[in-house]
Amino acid sequence: MARGKRYTEEERQKVIDFARAHDKKNGRGGKAAAAKKFGVNINSVMNWMSSSNQPKVARSTKPAAPAKSTASPVKTGNKVDMLEKLIQIQKKIDGLNEEYESIKSKL
């Protein structure tokens, strides 16, 4: 399988400089104009420009810190209170269901 043409750093920089100058003058279209003028694939121009904008930064080997939970912590005392509230709510729901069934049967 044939590989595409390899470009030197100087050739790449020349294409990038032309594209940036074109963008500065016209606002846009620099990558396409550079690709057309120099006979380079536009995807190559885009890759060269994006890689030239980003400084090379060494990646940290430190593992990422675990994400902090946004939920408020629940204390043990609160769990008991919440359980009691849930039981009361369930009793109300059961009473309302009985009332609903009673009304429904009358219809």
N, C-alpha and C positions, 0 to 999 in steps of 0.2 A: 504494500500500500504506500503510495507516494505521500510525502509530507509536504506541507506548504513551505513557502519561502521563509527563511529566517532573517530577521532584521536586527541590525546592530543597535546598541543603545543610542548612538548618534542619530541614526535614521528615525528611530522611535521618537526621540526628543524633537527632531525637526518637524515631524508630523504633529506632535502634541502642541508645539509652539505655534504652528500655523493654525491649528484648530482653535486654540485659545485667542489668537489675534483676530480670527474671523468672528468668533463669538463676541469679543469685546467691541468690534466695529459694527456688527449686524444684530447682535443680541442673541442669535441662535444660528444653528445650521453648520457650526464649525466642524463637527465630526464628519458629517456627510460630505462637506466640501473638501476636507482633508483626504477622506477616503477616495474621492473621485480624482483629486489632483495627483495624489501619490500612487494610485492604483492599489490601495490597501483595503482589505475587508473592513467594513464599518465596525464590525464586532471587535476586531483587533484594536481599532482606534479607541473604542469605548473602554476596553480592558486596560490599555496603556494609560489612558487619562485617569481612570479610577485608581489604578495602582500608583500613579505618580502623585496623586493628591494625598494619599495616606502614608504617613510616616511608618516605618517598620518599627513595631513595638514588640519587645519580648513578652511572651505570655507567662503569666504567673503559674507556678506549679502548685500553689496553695489551693486546696479545695474550697469551693464556694461555701459561704456561711449558710446555714439552713434559713429558710424564709421564716419571718416572724408571723405568727398568727394574728389576724386582726380581731378575732373573737375575744371578748373579755373573759378572763378566767372565772370559773365557777367554783365557789368555795363549798366545802362539804355541808356546812349549815344551810346554804342556799339550795342544795340538792334536795334536802328533806322538805324544805318549804315548797319547792317547786313540785315535788311529788304530791304533797297534800293538796296544792292548788289543782293539779291535774285530776286528782281523784274527785274533788268537788265539781270540777267542770264536767267530768264524765257522768256524775250523778245527775247534773242539770240536763245533759244531752239525753240520758236515758229517760228522764221525766218528760222532756219535750217529745221524744219519740213515742212514748206511750200516749201523750195527748194527741199527737198527730194521727196515730193509728185509730184512736177513739173518734176523732173528727172525721177521718177518712171513712170509717165504717158507717157513719150516719149519712153519708152522701149517697 
